Amino acid sequence: AEKAEGEELRQEKEKTRAELEKAGEVAAELRVRLAQAGCVCTGAGNEDDASVAAANGSWEATEELRAKLRAVFDKMDLNKDGTVDEEERAEASGLLNELHMEYGVRADVVLKGALTYSAFEALHVREWEVARKEQALA
């Protein structure tokens, strides 16, 4: 009976070791795919650990994206009051569609009411992050 228990325990350890090895391979592949997708990830104390970054949501949009968002917002803000209302967005729908296509953001991002730049940026950065994660995991 002890011999059977020992063999069962050895098999369980071997299975666990194989699962850990596979998990390491998956994590390494995820890091490569995230880098290819242009994601900048920061983990809790280990900036190379993409799995930690994905788990805690610490993805960061690029400065290029933020600059593009600012430029688009400024073009849409026709009366230069610091907000973009539905009428201004309607007039700039082509510009918004170009932005969404360029950065892989869903075209149906919900923009309602008058938006300040910070609200506009937050909505688009969130959608950009989701799109990048979906692309990296596809």
FISEVEX-627574 format. One line per 10 residues: number of its first residue (from 1); their letters; for each residue x, y, z of N, C-alpha, C. Coordinates in steps of 0.2 Angstrom, whole numbers. Layout:
BEGIN
NUM = A = X,Y,Z,X,Y,Z,X,Y,Z  ...
//
This chain:
BEGIN
1 = AEKAEGEELR = 4,-6,0,0,0,0,4,6,0  10,6,4,14,12,4,18,13,-2  19,8,-6,23,8,-12,18,11,-17  11,9,-17,6,12,-22,5,20,-20  5,21,-14,5,28,-12,11,32,-14  17,30,-14,23,33,-16,23,34,-23  21,29,-27,20,30,-34,15,35,-36  9,35,-33,4,40,-34,7,47,-33  10,48,-27,13,54,-26,18,57,-31  22,52,-33,27,54,-38,24,56,-45
11 = QEKEKTRAEL = 19,52,-47,15,54,-53,12,61,-52  9,62,-46,6,69,-45,11,74,-45  17,73,-42,22,78,-43,25,79,-50  25,74,-54,27,75,-61,22,78,-65  16,77,-64,10,81,-67,10,88,-65  12,90,-59,12,97,-57,18,100,-60  24,97,-60,30,100,-63,28,101,-71  25,97,-74,23,98,-81,18,103,-82  14,104,-78,9,110,-78,12,116,-77  17,117,-72,21,123,-71,25,125,-77
21 = EKAGEVAAEL = 28,120,-80,32,121,-86,28,124,-92  22,121,-93,17,123,-98,15,130,-96  14,132,-90,12,138,-88,17,144,-90  23,142,-88,29,146,-90,30,147,-97  28,142,-101,29,143,-109,23,148,-111  17,147,-108,11,151,-110,13,158,-108  16,159,-102,17,166,-100,23,169,-105  28,165,-107,33,168,-111,30,170,-118  25,166,-121,22,167,-127,18,173,-127  14,174,-121,10,180,-120,14,186,-120
31 = RVRLAQAGCV = 20,186,-117,24,192,-117,27,194,-124  28,189,-128,30,190,-135,25,193,-139  19,190,-138,13,193,-142,11,200,-140  12,201,-133,10,208,-131,15,213,-134  21,211,-134,27,216,-136,25,217,-144  23,212,-148,22,212,-155,16,217,-156  11,217,-151,5,221,-152,7,228,-149  13,229,-147,15,236,-145,12,238,-138  11,233,-134,8,235,-127,14,236,-123  13,241,-118,18,242,-113,15,240,-107
41 = CTGAGNEDDA = 18,235,-103,15,232,-97,20,233,-92  17,235,-86,21,236,-80,17,231,-75  21,227,-72,19,222,-67,20,225,-60  17,221,-55,18,223,-48,25,221,-46  30,225,-47,37,224,-44,41,220,-50  38,217,-55,42,213,-60,39,216,-67  42,221,-70,40,224,-76,40,219,-82  43,214,-81,44,209,-87,38,204,-87  34,204,-81,29,199,-81,22,201,-83  21,200,-90,15,202,-93,9,199,-90
51 = SVAAANGSWE = 9,193,-87,3,190,-84,1,194,-78  6,197,-74,4,201,-69,1,207,-71  4,210,-76,1,216,-79,-6,215,-82  -7,210,-85,-14,208,-88,-19,207,-82  -17,204,-77,-21,202,-71,-23,209,-67  -18,213,-66,-20,219,-62,-22,225,-67  -22,224,-73,-25,230,-77,-20,236,-78  -13,235,-77,-9,240,-77,-6,242,-84  -10,241,-89,-8,243,-96,-8,250,-97  -3,252,-101,-3,259,-103,-3,261,-110
61 = ATEELRAKLR = -7,266,-112,-7,268,-119,-1,272,-120  1,272,-127,7,275,-129,6,283,-129  12,286,-129,12,293,-129,9,295,-136  11,291,-141,8,293,-148,1,293,-148  -2,288,-145,-10,287,-145,-13,293,-141  -10,295,-136,-12,301,-132,-12,307,-136  -6,308,-140,-5,314,-144,-10,314,-149  -12,308,-152,-17,308,-158,-24,310,-155  -25,307,-149,-32,308,-146,-33,316,-145  -27,319,-142,-28,326,-141,-29,330,-147
71 = AVFDKMDLNK = -25,328,-153,-26,332,-159,-33,331,-162  -36,325,-161,-42,324,-164,-47,328,-160  -47,327,-153,-51,331,-149,-51,339,-151  -45,341,-151,-44,348,-153,-48,350,-160  -47,346,-164,-50,347,-171,-58,347,-170  -60,342,-166,-68,341,-165,-71,347,-161  -67,350,-157,-69,356,-153,-70,362,-157  -75,363,-161,-75,368,-165,-76,375,-162  -79,375,-156,-80,382,-153,-75,383,-148  -70,378,-147,-65,379,-142,-67,380,-135
81 = DGTVDEEERA = -72,377,-133,-74,378,-126,-72,373,-121  -68,368,-124,-65,363,-120,-69,357,-119  -75,357,-123,-79,351,-123,-81,350,-130  -83,343,-131,-85,341,-138,-92,339,-137  -97,342,-140,-104,340,-139,-106,335,-145  -112,333,-145,-114,328,-150,-115,331,-157  -116,338,-157,-116,341,-164,-109,341,-166  -104,343,-162,-97,343,-165,-95,336,-167  -97,331,-163,-95,324,-164,-98,322,-171  -104,324,-172,-107,322,-178,-104,325,-184
91 = EASGLLNELH = -102,331,-184,-98,335,-189,-91,332,-190  -88,329,-185,-82,326,-186,-82,318,-186  -87,315,-188,-88,308,-188,-83,304,-192  -81,307,-198,-76,304,-202,-69,304,-198  -68,309,-195,-61,310,-191,-61,304,-185  -67,304,-182,-67,299,-177,-67,292,-180  -70,290,-185,-69,284,-189,-62,282,-190  -58,287,-193,-51,286,-195,-47,284,-189  -49,288,-183,-45,287,-177,-47,279,-174  -53,278,-175,-55,271,-172,-52,265,-177
101 = MEYGVRADVV = -51,267,-183,-48,262,-188,-41,261,-187  -38,267,-186,-30,267,-185,-28,264,-179  -32,264,-173,-30,261,-167,-33,255,-165  -37,252,-170,-41,246,-169,-46,247,-163  -49,252,-162,-54,254,-157,-61,252,-161  -65,249,-157,-72,248,-160,-75,254,-162  -79,254,-167,-82,260,-170,-88,262,-166  -91,258,-162,-97,259,-158,-95,262,-151  -89,265,-150,-88,268,-144,-93,273,-142  -96,272,-136,-102,276,-134,-99,283,-132
111 = LKGALTYSAF = -101,288,-135,-100,295,-134,-106,298,-133  -108,300,-127,-114,304,-126,-113,310,-122  -117,315,-124,-117,322,-120,-110,325,-122  -109,331,-119,-103,335,-119,-97,331,-116  -92,330,-119,-86,327,-116,-80,332,-115  -77,331,-110,-71,335,-109,-65,331,-112  -59,333,-113,-54,329,-116,-53,323,-111  -52,324,-105,-51,319,-100,-56,313,-101  -62,314,-102,-67,309,-102,-66,306,-109  -65,310,-114,-64,307,-121,-58,303,-121
121 = EALHVREWEV = -52,305,-118,-46,301,-118,-48,294,-114  -51,295,-108,-52,289,-104,-56,283,-108  -61,286,-112,-65,281,-115,-61,278,-121  -57,281,-124,-53,279,-130,-47,274,-128  -44,276,-122,-39,272,-120,-41,266,-117  -47,266,-114,-50,260,-112,-51,255,-117  -54,257,-123,-56,253,-128,-50,251,-132  -45,255,-132,-38,253,-135,-35,248,-131  -35,248,-125,-32,243,-120,-36,236,-122  -42,236,-122,-46,230,-123,-45,227,-130
131 = ARKEQALA = -44,232,-135,-42,229,-142,-36,226,-142  -31,229,-139,-24,226,-138,-24,220,-135  -27,219,-129,-27,213,-126,-31,207,-130  -36,209,-133,-40,204,-138,-35,202,-143  -31,207,-146,-27,205,-152,-21,201,-149  -18,202,-143,-13,198,-141,-15,191,-139  -21,190,-137,-23,184,-135,-26,180,-141  -27,183,-146,-31,179,-152,-26,174,-155
//
